[in-house]
Amino acid sequence: MANLKPQDLQYKTKSDIVTHVGDEYAEFMGAIVPPIFQNSLFLKPTPYNGIPEDNEFVYTRVNNPTIDIAERKIAALECAEAAACFSSGMGAISAAIMHFVKKDCHIIAPHTIYGPTRTFITKYLAEKFGVTHTFVHGSDLEEIKAAIRPETTLIYLESPSSLVLYMQDIEEIAKIAKEHGIGTAIDNTYATPLHQNPYTYGIDLVCHTASKYMGGHSDIVAGVVAGSKEMIEQIAHEERELLGSCMDPHQAWLLIRGLRTMPVRVKAHGESGLKVAKWLEQQPCVKQVFYPGLDSHPQKELVDKYLKGGLNGLIGFVYDGTAEQAREFMYSLKMFQYGVSWGGFESLVAPGSVGLTDEEAAAIGMPANVIRIHVGLEDVDTLIADLAQAFEASKKVK
Ligand SMILES: Cc1ncc(COP(=O)(O)O)c(C=O)c1O
């Protein structure tokens, strides 16, 4: 894990942070791009080998100079004190959750959290450690207060969620949690650290999958947790060192490269995303569009409070038709590739709840026939034309 250093604090804007924080040019012989320290171990000092006594590096599962740079940039972007990188988003999220888990404890979370996180809580932790949970809508503070039990140790949030983009009032929830001595963690991937910094609202641990906009090129799977120096240090020494989901130095180097252009990329995704979301709202095959930039977003006051005008390219919508027609729409797209991820340069489409019954969809907090698209960096008018021809094709299915 890396703590922010005094020299990192001189950079105030997110663009300056991604460009310069952690890049110790003098240490790396003036290299504008830092080297990849692709080694497992760092020698310990002896009276004869010339290794400085204060060399802090030990072994790449513990720390590594290339990974340190990524961690310092992300800690600064999240306005936190420290950050720890992981080999995947789920590595980061499971470590953050495990930090608060005790045998037989209770976790509160919104219905709409990312599927594998949900499974981790409802199956893995439940079956192995007797952990119980309560899912809540997330925007109803009274419902959250009512869900608190003496054994509740964590309120886990994801705001906005990554399919129907529901939000939570993270500042108020952090206050409630603190009053009850309960820990808090959030998946902040949708907002990115550019548009929402939950640590500044009192959330203990901020998690990201860096496989999305942080990496940005669909070439890494990576994760990160940011928070206080004390908590991140504990997570790095316990959950990361002991469970072992540490980042690889080459992965860190690609992540640093991705971070440098994240502000310009996300701005472009957001501009195109808003145009596509507004266009979708006008289409007869579309029942509802989920996108924080639309006036129709049901939690406009939370969007205005937290997202600071920040948009991106991820949109959910309800296809108005049969599951077969919804599938034909997805298969007929030519520019949007059919695949599950998002946050890279490319446009993607994936089924959200297409094929689920109303009951099954309601159980995961969304309507049936939700389709998710990611608006990539292609020309936005080309993308809209592609969506239009796929809607036409889907209508032909009886
Ligand atoms: C919102 C969200 N959180 C977490 C994850 C998990 O990240 P990773 O695939 O890097 O483990 C994903 C992956 O799609 C995601 O969309």
The ligand as an ORCA input file, in Angstrom:
! r2SCAN-3c Opt
* xyz 0 1
  C     -19.645     -2.227    -10.661
  C     -18.626     -3.314    -10.682
  N     -17.975     -3.580     -9.546
  C     -17.036     -4.554     -9.498
  C     -16.724     -5.309    -10.606
  C     -15.685     -6.405    -10.500
  O     -14.480     -5.996    -11.061
  P     -13.379     -7.017    -11.655
  O     -13.974     -7.629    -12.869
  O     -12.211     -6.137    -11.918
  O     -13.109     -8.024    -10.592
  C     -17.359     -5.040    -11.825
  C     -17.021     -5.816    -13.041
  O     -17.712     -5.798    -14.032
  C     -18.353     -4.014    -11.856
  O     -19.025     -3.733    -12.983
*
